[in-house]
Amino acid sequence: MGLLDRFTGGGKKGGGGKADPKAVRYIKENVLAGHKISEIKKALLDAGWPAEAVEKAVKVAKESY
């Protein structure tokens, strides 16, 4: 099962404001599962998340692990 298969998303939101908690949780879970940040970012982008939203979520996720 690939990264996108496990993502239940809903990430068509714009990049403004705070990091989306769903994206942050997805990043944390996949880092703990051994996936590289680059793979996780690509999966989010491929799922339709805006690049700015992905970057914010990565930043928040990195601060908490």
N, C-alpha and C positions, 0 to 999 in steps of 0.2 A: 504494500500500500504506500503510495507516495504522499508527499507533504500536502498537496492539494486535496487528496482524498480525505484527509483527516480534518481539513479546515471547514468549519461550518459558517464562517464569514458573515457577510453582510457589510462588506467594506466598500461600498460605493460612495462613501461620504467624502466631503472635501477635506483638504489638509489643514484647515484652520483650527485654532483652539488647541485643546489638550490631546494627548495621545489616546487613541481608542483602546479601552480596557480589553476588548476581545482580541485585538491585534497583539497587545502586550502579553496577554496570557498565552496566546498561540506561540509567540516567540519564545517565552520562558519554557514552555512545555517541550518545544522542539529542540532547544539548546540542551535541556536536561536529557533528552532522548539521544543526544549525540550528533545532531545536525549542525552544519556550519551556518553562520549568520548569512552568508551569501546565498545559500540554498533557500533559507527561510524567506529572505527578502524577495528573491525571485518568485517563490510560490505566492507570496502576497501580491506582488505586482501582477503576476499572471492571473490572479483571481480578481483583478480589477481595482485593487486598492491604489489610491494616488501615491506617487513617490514621496511627497512631503509627509503624508500620514504614516507611511512605512518608516521613514527616517525618524519621526518623532517617537513611534512605538519602539523602535530599536534602541533609541537613546534611553527611554524610560526603563525598558527591560534590562539593559546593561547596568543601569544604576542599582538594580535590585538583586543582582547575583554576583 
